[in-house]
Amino acid sequence: MDTGVELSNLFNEMDTSSWIEIASVVALALILIVVSQKALSWTANRLHDRPRFLVFAVIPLTRLLILVAAAVWIVPIVIEPSLQNMVALLGAVGIAIGFALKDYVSSLVAGLVSAFELPYRPGDWVEIDGVYGEVKHVGTRTMELVTPDDTWVSIPHLKIWNEAVHNANNGGPSLQCVAHFYLQPDHDATAVSQTLSDVALTSPFLEIDKPIVVIAQERPFGTHYRVKAYPVDPRQQFRFVSDITLRGKYALQRLGAMASSAPMSVSQTSS
């Protein structure tokens, strides 16, 4: 009963003029949002380079400011602006914001943990939640990496709580690359293995001090060869694999080894 009385004291009595004022504020806010979005977009599309992106960045901020102003206008109409009511309202808003920002706070805590455990650092090549690339920046809440397709991806630190972090070089200059070859069973395995090893050894991207390993495995579709070696620089990994693949394919053709098609599931999961 006391709770019902407190709730009734929290809100003002709404009459027709109050509802009209609220509707007017909402309509004005919507009009301002539409006009500002179109005006800013029109301005940005006539600018170039950095100023263009700065204007685009202002668009969501402008929308947020208009919504906040409308809320500040409407709240005193609905709620009696007393100290007790404001404390109750701010407490409820604080709980709602805290619940909404729980992932944000979790990312901040995970960022502190990552600063000590170092699951990744700038220069590392990592894969998290299916995204692979070079770490460019480790911030307080997120880490940013660039994929091989030159796409910037921001990943919140909270991913380290429940996702595996695959770190290919772990803060060092050595990163192992793997080139795959699928051949029909009827071939000289010793000659193929030696040929693939020579192909890797003569690559201009090879780090000579690291071992070259050729692994052969029989599969239902044929023989699967994996050439494992290290490039001089981790950033050369894709050029390195391409060089081994193209020259290895040509060398195997000269040996008379016939290629075999691997099932999609095999080619995607092999490493």
N, C-alpha and C positions, 0 to 999 in steps of 0.2 A: 504494500500500500504506500509506504514511504517512497519507494522507488518510483511509483507512478506519479506521486506528487512532485518529486524532484524533476522528472522528465517534463511534466507540464509546466514547471517553472523555468525550464531551460529554453523553451520555445516561446516566441511572441504569438499573440493572436493574429492570425492572418485574415485581412479583409480584402476586398476587391482591389483597392488601390495598391496594396502590397503585392498581390499577384501580377498586376499590370506593370509595376516597377520592375519586378523580377524578370518578366517576359521581355520588357524593354531592354534591360541590361544584357540578357542572353542574346537577343536579336542584334543589339549593337556590337557585342563581342564577335558574333559570327560574321557580321558585315566587315568589321575591321580585320578579322583574320583573312577573309577571302580577298579583300582589297590589298592588304599588305603582302600576302603571298604572291599575288599576280604582279604587283608593282615591283617587288624585289626580284622576282624571276625575270621580269621584263628587263630590269636594270642589269642583272647578272649576265643575261644572254647577249648584252651589247658591250660587255667588257671582255678582257683577255687576261690570260695567265693568272697570277696570284689574286689580283683584285676580284676577278670573277668568282673564285672559290670562296673568298672571304664573304662576299655578299650572299652566296648560297648558304654559308654557315650561319648567317644572321637569321635566316628564314625560320628555323625551328625555335630559336631564342625569342624572336618577336611573337610567335604564336604562344609560347609559354608565358611571356609577360602579359599578354592580353588576357589569357585565362586566369592568371593570378589576380590581376586587377579586377576582373569580373567577380571572382570569388570573394575578394575583400569587400566589394560593394554589396554583394548579396547576403553574406553571413550576418551582418548586423540587422538586416531586415527580418531574417528568420529566427535568429537567436538573440535573446536579451543580452546586451553587451556589458554584463556585470563581471566583476573579478572572478567570482566563483564559477560562472558559466564559461568564461574564457579559459580558466584552468582546466575544467572538465573537457572542453573542446580540444584544447592543445594536447591534453593527455591522450585522448582518443586518436587524434591525428598522429601523435608521436608513435603510438603502438602500431598504427597502420603503416606508417613510413618505415618503422623498424622491421616489420614483417616483410614489406616489399623490398627492402634493401638487404635482406639476409644473405643473398648470393653475393652482393657487393662486399659486405663485411667478410664473408667467407673467402672471397678472392684476395682481400687485403691480408688476412691471416695467412693464406697459402703463399702470398708473395713474400711474407717474412720468413716462412719455412723454406721457400725456394732459395732465399738469399744465403741460408746456412747449408742446406743440403746440395745446392747447385745441380739440380736435374738438367738444367740447360743454362747456357751463357751466350753472349753475343759471339757469333762465329761458328756455333754448333749447328750441325744439320740434324734436325729432329723430326719425328713424326708423332703427332698427337691427334687422336680422334680422326685418323684417316687423312690428316693434312701434313704434307712433308715440305720442308723448306729450310732455309738458313735463318737462324735467329739474328735479328738486326737490333732489337731493343728489348730490354727487360725492365718493365716499369713496376710501379707499386701494385697495380691491380691486374695488368695484362702483360703478356709478352707478344712481340710482333715479329713475324717471320715473313720471308719472301719466298714464294713457291718457284719451282723451275719455270713456270709460265709468267714470272715477273708480276705476281699478284700479292699485294700486302694483305696479310691475315692477322687479325688481333685475336688472341686466345686468352681467356681469363685464367688466372693461376689456379682457380678452384678445380680445374681439370685434373690436377695432380692427385686429388683425393680419390678419384675413381677411374682414371684412365691411365693406361700404360704409356710411359714416355720412352720412345725409341730414339736413342741418341747415337748417331752414326760415328762421331769422332770424339765426343766427350771431352771437349776442351783442348784436344790435341790436333796436330797437323795431319794425322793419318786417318784415312777413311777408306774402308775396303769397298771395292766395286765388284759387281758380278755380271758377267756377260753369259747369256744362255744360248746354247746350240742344241737343236733337236734333229737327230739323224736316224735314218733307217738302219736296222740291225746289221745289214750285210756290208761291213766295212772293216778296214784294218784299224782296230781300236788304238794300238800302240802308235801308229803313224798319226792318227788324228790327235791324240793327246799331245804328242811332241810338236805337231804343227801349231796347235792352239797355244802351247806354251811359248813357242818361238814368236808367234804373232804378238802376244802380250809383251814379250821381252824387247821387241823392236818398236814398241809404241813410243812416240816422242813425249807422251804424258806420264810415262811410268816412273815411279819412285824405285830406283834400282835397289836400294837397301832393304826393301820389303820383299817377302817371298811371293812367288807366283804358284798358285795351286790349281790344278785341273782335276775336277772330280767328275767321274762317269757313273751313271746310274741307269740300270735297265728299267724301262717302263713298258707298259702294254703297247704303246704306240711306237716304240723304238728306243734309242739310247739318248739320254739327256746328259749333255756336258755343261759343266759350269766352270768358267774361268774366273778365278778370284785373284785380284791384284789391287795395288794401291796407286793412285795418281800422285803427282808431286804436290798438288794443291787440291783440297776438297772441292773447290769451285770448278775444277776441271773434270769432275766425275762424269758428267753427261757426254762431254767430248771424248773422254777416255773410253767409255763403254761403246760409244758409236764407232770410234776408231777400231777397237778390237772386233766389234761385230762385223763391220764392213770388210775389213781385211781378212778376218777369219772366214767369212763366207766365201770370199774369192779363193782363199787357200784350200778350203775344203772341196770346192768345185774342181780345182786342179787335181786333187787326190781322187776324185771320182766318188766321193761320199755324197749320198743323196739325202736331201733334207726331208724331215718328217714333220707333220703337223701335230702339235700338242693340243690336247683339249683345253678349252678356255680356262677351266678351273685350275689346271696344272700350271699354265703359263702365268697366271695371276698370283699364285701363292708361292712359286718357287723363289728361292733366295740363295 
